[in-house]
Amino acid sequence: MTGSEETQRAALQSAPGEGAPWKLRFWSIFTGQALSLIGSALTQFVLIWWITDTTGSVSALATAGLVALLPQALLGPLGGTFADRYNRRLLMIGADVISALCIAVLILLFLTEQVALWHVYTMMFIRSAMQAFQAPAAAASVAMLVPASFLPRAAGLNQTLYGIMTIAAAPLGALAIAFMPIGFALGIDVLTALLGIVPLLLFRIPQPARAAPHSNGLLGEFWQSVELVWNDPALLRLYALLAASVVVIMPTFTLVPLLVKSHFGGGAADVAMVEAVGGVGMVAGGLIVTAVAPRRLVSWILWGFAISCLTIGLFAAVPGNHFWAAVVFWGLSGLTFIMGNAPFTTLIQMSVPNEIQGRVLALLGTIMALAAPIGLVLVTPLGEWMGVRWLFVAMGVAGALVSFAGFLSSVLRKLDAQQKAAAQA
């Protein structure tokens, strides 16, 4: 972080709006955004269930997946550029308002019994597009809301939140539609969106000094983030490592139901158990990072990703009659992945100037979003040849080897040594 950024943050770390203590401001905004994200996850479950119940079609669900994910991947660079060019607080408010309006339209359509499948697809597409603008603005704001010493804990808290969402979305969504019409269940999202907006109206988010607009416009400004990562040897290697790990490992999340059914002889409840325990592991990993606040970030990243991959391999390697052992390995994989991923975010927040953080974080999100389907395309023929169980084992070993390869990089070893020296100083 530059001295000017530290000065700006110190000047704004005391007022509601401009003078509240940084803890009050951070926790108010974090809590509001957490409620909003949980409401969005609940709504996603409700809409997916409605599509499943109404159509019973694989293609309909696949289309829902595309409209829910593709806009975030394609618009991520634009959202990151906007987060660095314009007021991040207003971007977050605008994204939440538009998302809430989409749900309000769906509520009206459901209550009047005029809803059609294309209505749901359209609103899911718009909400995903808004997430492409909201996410980088929120992530880049963290470094301006808390002291540098709290950044590792803030990253751990965010990862804990995503773990809670993983655990809570399905049961909360199922509970909502069990006791009320879908139109009313969707109203929960509108309420949580409002709860997310209120703190943003009450508290300012410090803004970094804005760099001069790039002569080539938005595309040129986003390209600055690509150049920054490309010219930073440590960041370049870490981005490449994460992309390779995602290509290898992400297909396992899509294939878990098939593995549970074919190898362990389980059903839908068993798949839900696996996903819930994985979410518990993510929460535990986030809490560990929050409590420990690691300083040797590179070591945590490499070990976290490596052990996460190995435990995915062990998840499939256990015999079919030892399902509970497999569930434990899946939970450990979620825990250790977060223990690597949260320090990754912290490393970016601490080493990248805040005025370009939105674009750098958006670049990371775009790489991950595009790497996942590429990995699925690449491993599908391999899975047909060797079977889903041994595909999991092979991907777990390959992902671990990719992560351990990071320890062979002199650049990463040097950065890790510098962090160790700084921690001991």
C-alpha positions in Angstrom: 0.0 0.0 0.0 1.3 3.5 -0.9 1.7 6.2 1.7 -1.0 8.3 0.1 -3.5 5.5 0.5 -2.5 5.0 4.1 -3.0 8.7 4.7 -6.4 8.7 3.0 -7.6 5.7 5.1 -6.3 7.1 8.4 -8.1 10.4 7.6 -11.4 8.6 7.1 -11.2 6.0 9.8 -13.1 7.9 12.4 -17.1 9.2 11.6 -20.5 7.8 10.7 -20.0 8.6 7.2 -16.8 10.3 7.9 -16.0 9.9 11.6 -17.1 6.5 12.9 -14.4 4.2 14.3 -13.3 1.8 11.6 -14.6 -1.2 13.5 -18.1 0.2 13.6 -18.0 1.1 9.9 -16.5 -2.2 8.8 -18.8 -4.5 10.9 -21.9 -2.5 9.8 -21.1 -2.8 6.2 -19.8 -6.4 6.5 -23.0 -7.6 8.3 -25.3 -5.8 5.8 -23.5 -7.4 2.8 -23.5 -10.8 4.6 -27.2 -10.7 5.0 -27.7 -9.6 1.4 -25.5 -12.5 0.1 -27.3 -15.1 2.2 -30.6 -13.8 0.8 -29.3 -14.0 -2.7 -28.1 -17.6 -2.2 -31.5 -18.5 -0.7 -33.2 -17.0 -3.8 -30.9 -18.9 -6.1 -31.9 -22.2 -4.5 -35.6 -21.3 -4.7 -35.4 -20.4 -8.4 -33.4 -23.5 -9.2 -35.9 -25.7 -7.4 -38.8 -24.0 -9.2 -37.1 -24.7 -12.5 -36.5 -28.3 -11.5 -40.0 -28.9 -10.2 -41.7 -27.1 -13.2 -39.6 -28.6 -16.1 -37.8 -31.7 -14.8 -35.4 -30.8 -17.7 -31.6 -31.2 -17.6 -31.3 -28.6 -20.4 -33.4 -26.1 -18.5 -31.1 -26.4 -15.4 -28.0 -26.2 -17.6 -29.4 -23.0 -19.1 -30.1 -21.6 -15.6 -26.5 -22.4 -14.7 -25.2 -20.5 -17.7 -27.3 -17.4 -17.2 -26.3 -17.4 -13.5 -22.5 -17.7 -14.1 -21.6 -16.5 -17.5 -22.4 -12.8 -17.0 -20.1 -12.7 -14.0 -17.2 -14.2 -16.0 -17.7 -12.0 -19.1 -18.5 -8.7 -17.3 -15.9 -9.2 -14.5 -13.2 -7.1 -16.3 -15.7 -4.3 -16.8 -16.9 -4.5 -13.2 -13.4 -4.3 -11.9 -12.6 -1.3 -14.1 -15.7 0.5 -12.9 -14.7 -0.3 -9.3 -11.4 1.5 -9.7 -12.8 4.4 -11.8 -16.1 5.2 -10.0 -17.4 5.4 -6.4 -17.4 1.9 -5.1 -20.1 2.5 -2.5 -22.5 3.8 -5.1 -21.7 0.8 -7.4 -22.6 -1.6 -4.5 -25.8 0.3 -3.8 -26.8 0.4 -7.5 -26.1 -3.3 -7.9 -28.1 -4.2 -4.8 -31.0 -2.0 -5.9 -31.2 -3.4 -9.4 -31.0 -7.0 -8.1 -33.8 -6.2 -5.6 -36.0 -4.7 -8.4 -35.5 -7.9 -10.4 -36.8 -10.0 -7.6 -39.7 -7.6 -7.0 -40.7 -8.1 -10.6 -40.5 -11.9 -10.2 -42.6 -11.7 -7.0 -45.3 -9.8 -8.9 -45.2 -12.4 -11.7 -45.4 -15.3 -9.3 -48.2 -13.9 -7.2 -50.3 -13.1 -10.4 -49.4 -16.6 -11.8 -48.0 -15.0 -15.0 -44.4 -16.2 -14.6 -42.7 -18.0 -17.4 -39.4 -19.7 -17.6 -37.8 -16.9 -19.7 -38.8 -14.4 -17.0 -36.7 -16.3 -14.5 -33.8 -16.7 -16.9 -33.8 -12.9 -17.6 -33.8 -11.9 -14.0 -31.1 -14.4 -13.1 -29.0 -13.0 -16.0 -29.4 -9.4 -14.8 -28.6 -10.4 -11.2 -25.5 -12.2 -12.3 -24.4 -9.1 -14.3 -24.9 -6.9 -11.2 -22.7 -9.3 -9.2 -19.9 -8.7 -11.7 -20.0 -5.0 -10.6 -20.8 -5.5 -6.9 -18.1 -8.2 -6.1 -14.9 -6.3 -7.2 -16.2 -3.0 -5.7 -16.8 -4.8 -2.3 -13.5 -6.7 -2.4 -11.5 -3.6 -3.3 -13.2 -1.6 -0.5 -12.0 -3.9 2.3 -8.4 -2.5 2.2 -9.8 1.0 2.7 -12.0 0.0 5.6 -9.6 -1.7 7.9 -6.0 -1.3 9.0 -3.4 -3.3 7.1 -2.9 -5.6 10.2 -6.5 -6.6 10.0 -6.5 -7.6 6.3 -5.8 -11.3 6.9 -8.6 -11.5 9.4 -11.0 -9.7 7.1 -10.2 -12.2 4.3 -10.8 -15.0 6.8 -14.2 -13.5 7.7 -15.2 -13.3 4.0 -14.3 -16.9 3.4 -16.2 -17.9 6.5 -19.3 -16.1 5.1 -19.1 -18.0 1.9 -18.9 -21.2 3.9 -22.0 -20.3 5.8 -23.8 -19.5 2.5 -22.8 -23.0 1.3 -24.3 -24.6 4.4 -27.4 -22.4 4.8 -28.7 -21.7 1.3 -30.4 -25.0 0.6 -32.0 -25.7 4.0 -33.2 -22.1 4.4 -34.5 -22.0 0.8 -36.3 -25.4 1.4 -37.7 -24.1 4.7 -39.0 -20.9 3.0 -40.9 -22.6 0.2 -42.3 -25.2 2.6 -44.1 -22.6 4.6 -45.0 -19.9 2.1 -45.7 -19.4 -1.6 -42.6 -18.9 -3.8 -43.5 -15.3 -4.4 -43.4 -14.6 -0.6 -40.2 -16.7 -0.2 -38.5 -14.4 -2.8 -39.5 -11.4 -0.7 -36.8 -12.5 1.8 -34.2 -11.5 -0.8 -35.7 -8.0 -1.1 -35.6 -7.6 2.7 -31.9 -8.7 3.0 -31.0 -6.5 0.0 -32.4 -3.5 1.9 -30.5 -4.5 5.0 -27.3 -4.6 2.9 -28.0 -1.1 1.4 -28.7 0.7 4.7 -25.2 0.6 6.1 -23.8 1.8 2.7 -26.2 4.8 3.0 -25.0 5.6 6.5 -21.2 5.1 6.2 -18.7 6.3 3.7 -16.1 4.0 2.1 -12.8 5.8 1.7 -11.8 6.1 -2.0 -8.2 5.9 -3.2 -6.7 8.6 -5.3 -8.0 7.9 -8.8 -5.4 7.4 -11.5 -5.7 9.4 -14.7 -8.1 7.7 -17.2 -6.3 5.5 -19.7 -6.1 6.8 -23.2 -7.6 3.6 -24.6 -10.7 3.8 -22.4 -12.1 1.0 -20.3 -10.3 -1.7 -22.2 -7.0 0.1 -21.7 -7.7 0.5 -18.0 -8.4 -3.2 -17.5 -5.3 -4.1 -19.5 -3.3 -2.2 -16.9 -4.2 -4.9 -14.4 -3.1 -7.6 -16.8 0.2 -5.8 -17.3 0.6 -5.4 -13.5 0.2 -9.1 -12.9 2.3 -10.0 -16.0 5.2 -7.8 -14.8 5.1 -9.0 -11.2 6.9 -12.3 -11.1 5.4 -13.5 -7.8 1.8 -12.5 -8.7 2.2 -14.0 -12.2 3.3 -17.4 -10.8 0.5 -17.4 -8.2 -2.2 -16.5 -10.8 -0.9 -19.3 -13.0 -0.8 -21.7 -10.1 -4.4 -20.9 -9.1 -5.6 -21.2 -12.7 -3.9 -24.6 -13.1 -5.4 -25.8 -9.8 -8.9 -24.7 -10.8 -8.6 -26.4 -14.2 -7.7 -29.6 -12.4 -9.9 -29.5 -9.4 -13.1 -27.6 -10.2 -14.7 -30.4 -12.3 -14.9 -32.5 -9.1 -17.6 -30.2 -7.7 -19.8 -31.0 -10.8 -19.1 -34.7 -10.6 -19.6 -35.2 -6.8 -23.2 -36.5 -7.2 -22.1 -39.1 -9.8 -19.2 -40.3 -7.5 -21.5 -40.5 -4.5 -24.1 -42.5 -6.5 -21.7 -44.8 -8.4 -19.0 -45.5 -5.8 -20.7 -45.1 -2.5 -24.2 -46.1 -3.6 -25.7 -42.9 -2.1 -28.6 -40.7 -3.0 -29.6 -37.1 -2.9 -29.5 -36.9 0.9 -25.9 -38.2 0.8 -24.9 -35.6 -1.7 -26.4 -32.9 0.5 -24.4 -34.3 3.4 -21.2 -34.0 1.4 -21.9 -30.4 0.4 -23.0 -29.4 4.0 -19.8 -30.8 5.5 -17.7 -29.1 2.8 -19.4 -25.9 3.9 -18.6 -26.5 7.5 -15.0 -27.1 6.5 -15.0 -23.7 4.7 -16.4 -22.0 7.8 -13.8 -23.6 10.0 -11.0 -22.6 7.6 -12.2 -19.0 7.5 -12.3 -18.9 11.3 -8.8 -20.3 11.6 -7.5 -17.7 9.2 -9.4 -15.0 11.1 -7.9 -16.1 14.4 -4.3 -16.7 13.3 -4.0 -13.8 10.8 -1.1 -15.5 8.9 1.9 -13.5 7.9 3.8 -16.0 5.6 1.1 -15.8 3.0 2.9 -17.8 0.3 3.4 -20.8 2.5 -0.3 -20.8 3.5 -1.4 -20.5 -0.1 0.8 -23.4 -1.4 0.2 -25.8 1.5 -3.5 -25.0 1.7 -4.1 -25.7 -2.0 -1.9 -28.8 -2.0 -3.6 -30.4 1.0 -7.0 -29.5 -0.4 -6.2 -31.3 -3.6 -4.8 -34.3 -1.8 -7.9 -34.7 0.4 -10.1 -34.6 -2.7 -8.2 -37.6 -4.0 -8.6 -39.3 -0.7 -12.3 -38.6 -0.7 -12.6 -40.9 -3.7 -9.9 -43.4 -2.8 -11.6 -44.7 0.4 -13.6 -47.9 -0.1 -17.3 -47.6 -1.0 -18.4 -48.9 2.4 -16.6 -46.1 4.2 -18.7 -43.1 3.2 -18.3 -41.2 6.5 -14.5 -41.3 6.1 -15.0 -39.8 2.6 -17.2 -37.1 4.0 -14.5 -36.2 6.5 -11.9 -35.9 3.7 -14.3 -33.6 1.8 -14.7 -31.4 4.8 -10.9 -31.2 5.2 -10.6 -30.2 1.6 -13.0 -27.3 2.1 -11.1 -26.3 5.2 -7.7 -26.3 3.7 -8.8 -24.7 0.5 -10.0 -21.6 2.4 -6.8 -21.6 4.4 -5.0 -21.1 1.1 -7.5 -18.9 -0.7 -8.0 -16.3 2.0 -4.2 -15.5 2.2 -4.2 -15.3 -1.6 -6.8 -12.4 -1.4 -4.8 -10.8 1.5 -1.6 -10.9 -0.6 -3.3 -9.1 -3.4 -4.8 -6.5 -1.1 -1.5 -5.9 0.6 0.7 -5.8 -2.5 -1.4 -4.2 -5.2 -2.1 -0.4 -5.1 -5.8 0.1 -4.1 -6.6 2.2 -7.1 -6.1 -0.8 -9.3 -7.3 -3.6 -6.9 -10.8 -3.8 -8.4 -9.3 -4.7 -11.8 -6.7 -7.1 -10.4 -9.4 -8.9 -8.3 -11.8 -9.0 -11.2 -9.0 -10.5 -13.4 -8.6 -13.3 -10.8 -12.3 -13.9 -10.8 -12.5 -14.1 -14.6 -9.6 -16.5 -14.7 -11.3 -18.8 -12.2 -14.7 -18.5 -13.9 -13.2 -19.5 -17.3 -10.8 -22.1 -16.0 -13.7 -24.2 -14.4 -15.5 -25.1 -17.7 -12.2 -25.6 -19.5 -11.3 -28.1 -16.9 -14.6 -29.9 -17.2 -14.2 -30.2 -21.0 -10.7 -31.5 -20.7 -11.4 -34.2 -18.0 -14.7 -35.5 -19.3 -13.0 -37.9 -21.9 -10.5 -39.0 -19.2 -13.4 -39.7 -16.8 -15.2 -41.8 -19.5 -12.0 -43.9 -19.9 -10.8 -44.4 -16.3 -14.1 -44.0 -14.3 -15.2 -41.2 -12.1 -13.6 -42.6 -8.9 -10.1 -42.8 -10.3 -10.6 -39.5 -12.1 -11.0 -37.9 -8.7 -7.9 -39.6 -7.4 -5.9 -38.5 -10.5 -7.1 -34.9 -10.3 -6.3 -34.7 -6.6 -2.8 -35.9 -7.1 -2.3 -33.6 -10.1 -3.6 -30.6 -8.2 -1.3 -31.3 -5.3 1.7 -31.6 -7.6 0.8 -28.2 -9.2 0.6 -26.6 -5.8 3.9 -28.2 -4.5 5.6 -27.0 -7.7 5.2 -23.5 -6.3 7.9 -24.3 -3.7 10.3 -24.8 -6.6 9.9 -21.2 -7.7 12.8 -19.0 -6.5 10.6 -16.0 -6.8 8.0 -17.4 -4.5 10.6 -18.7 -2.0 12.1 -15.3 -1.9 8.7 -13.6 -1.3 8.0 -16.1 1.5 11.3 -15.5 3.1 10.6 -11.7 3.0 7.3 -12.3 4.7 8.9 -14.5 7.4 11.5 -11.8 8.1 8.8 -9.1 8.3 6.7 -11.2 10.7 9.7 -11.7 13.0 10.7 -8.1 12.9 
